Amino acid sequence: MARSRSIGAILTIVVFFGALAVFGSIALFITAEGAYYGYASQSWPGTEGIIDASGITTVEDDQGKKKHRLMIAYHYTVDGVRYVNNKTQFLDNIFSPKTKKDHIVATFQVGQKARVSYHPSNPQTSVLITGFPIGTFLVGLLLGLLFLGLGVLGIILLRR
């Protein structure tokens, strides 16, 4: 009986540290993908678009902390095909302070023309601001590495 509890406890610990490693891997993948496309977007072709919606939505979580989400929608045409998107920038909107989001909303007003940079082989993928915020990249990278490292370290130490 004691042996089965020991196996159950070990299995629980393995699952916990495995979940940490998986979460870290996913965070690293999302960060790397955003940085890749953000960097690539700097050389994408551009076209004129129109801002359809621009604002910030505010939601309050269970602890009463307010979270502000940038919401900018726009449409544009590439080779006669109309596209609609709401991606402002790769890796945006995650850790940006509200003041930065306010500035972006002020920059992209409803009805205004704006340059839209689009992926040359997939025009549905587009952004209004090319590149990516280095701060968001570094936070994502560090958190991903931290969780991945803790997960792997926990599993390694468990094997001893």
Buried (B, 14 or more C-beta within 10 A) or exposed (E): EEEEEEEEEEEEBBEBBBEBBEBBBEBBEBBBEBBEBBBBBEEBEBBEBBBBEBBBEEEEEEEEEEEBEBBBBBEBBBEEEEBEBEBBBBBBBBEBEEEBBEEBBEBBEBEEEBEBBBBEEEBEBBBBBBBBBEBBBEBBBEBBBEBBEBBBEBBEEEEE
